[in-house]
């Protein structure tokens, strides 16, 4: 019996891509998602990224070149990486968020949508979009795609507009974080005092890069510009409650091991 035909390699990538996030690949942080643009008649039209033309399987779409909106080349590897960074249920349905049978490349938490009920109640009571996003992040620790879709539906807004606001402001997180968020200050005073070595020690001990979350969901490693404690450089902050001064590489490793022991004993 012959094997069932499979889609092309490009199809395997495309089926797992969250196209809203795809348009942000390679952009500087906090760019936000571009929505439809107004034309001369005050209507709305596509902003001509040309992606639909390039992926059309029967070549039935043709877009004329417009120098005002330069063509965005399709990067196979970047698109595949973007697909793998997407959480289950966050793109293309609940069963196919990753490509070619591979698992997403990050910590995946359970999403209890009962926590979203107060957000919906707040929207119906008159809260705005930013307030709804804050309430969602307080409930989940970040902004899950399914919650953003719920906000868009409840507020009768286009999803790209909601996603654009969420991706623009730095206080909002689109990816889940661990129980312990480790912020290493990289301000001038901390940098000179050895903060890069502290970050490297945390990264080695946790086995995650900057911005990464450990597979057990305990730790997320981040860097910040300044925490306002230059006299204690290098400074490390755990969440919003604990701040540690004059932290060296050895102290960083001991701090991680101490927190792990606390979790084992709890």
Secondary structure, 3 states (H helix, E strand, C coil): CCCCCCCCHHHHHHCCCCHHHHCCCCCCCCCCCCCCEECCCCCEECCCCCHHHHHCCCCCCCCCCCCCCCCCCCCHHHHHHHHHCCCCCCCCCCCCCCCCCCCCCCCCCCCCHHHHHHHHHHHHCCCCHHHHHHHHHHHHCCCCHHHHHHHHHHHCCCHHHHHHHHHHCCCCCCCCCCCEEEEEECCHHHHHCCHHHHHHHHHHHHCCCCCCECCCCCEEEEEECCCCCHHHCCCEEECCCEEECCCCHHHHHHHHHHHHHHHHHC
